[in-house]
Amino acid sequence: MAARPHGGESNRPVAGGLDDDDPRLAFIYQEAVRGLTHQQTVVENMNTRAGSLIFATAFANSLLGGAALSNGLGVWDWAAVTLLFSIGGLIVFMLWPYHQYTFRFDPEELLHHYVDGDKPTTMSAMHRALALRIKADMASNWRIIQRLRMALQFALVFLLLDILAWLLAIAGV
């Protein structure tokens, strides 16, 4: 039977083994994953908001556009139609699936780098490396999210201006 370590020896990693497991690195890795998950939720919420914007735009334009166009085409009608197409373009930009988000790791790459390589990696080293990689992925994702957020904000302002243009067209101003 193997002898158990005494006193302070129990906290030391086994030489040459893979028993290195720093709970601080595990905590940091978990927080990084939580941040990345939150970021993914933000993207999903923005897609939901874009869908709501489609509905609001369609509703406002069908309701107000029909009334405004019954008097013919005027300056405000053209302004409203231009704003409608601008909103449509921004919505397409927000929902088009070309964005290169990074929310997960490639299992084959992880196996190659951390398990099947020349020297297997400890859990602490993996947690550290993956936490840093998540940070880089989050920064890359954030640039995309910022562009989408700006597009959503412009589309919302354009919707308000669109409604105002239709109301001015109906009023005959």
Secondary structure, 3 states (H helix, E strand, C coil): CCCCCCHHHHHCCCCCCCCCCCHHHHHHHHHHHHHHHHHHHHHHHHHHHHHHHHHHHHHHHHHHHHHHHCCCCCHHHHHHHHHHHHHHHHHHHHHCCCCCCCCCCCHHHHHHHHHCCCCCCCHHHHHHHHHHHHHHHHHHHHHHHHHHHHHHHHHHHHHHHHHHHHHHHHHCC
